[in-house]
């Protein structure tokens, strides 16, 4: 009778341990799933944003002196405009 009681106690402890491990594994899976869904949503949000617009502005200045020498300057500016989505 005592031996049967000890065996039942050991089996009960093993079953309880198995259930705890199973519960923790399910919680980890749920957490990983939430993290993956958040990462997917973030990547979709980044993809849906339009690319920033780039404007190029070129200015040229040319000067000629009395001796026929020519001086020239060309300035190219790029202006990046980002649209804000609210």
Buried (B, 14 or more C-beta within 10 A) or exposed (E): EEEEEEEEEEEEEEEEEEEEEEEEEEEEEEEEEEEEEEEEEEEEEEEEEEEEEEEEEEEEEEEEEEEEEEEEEEEEEEEEEEEEEE
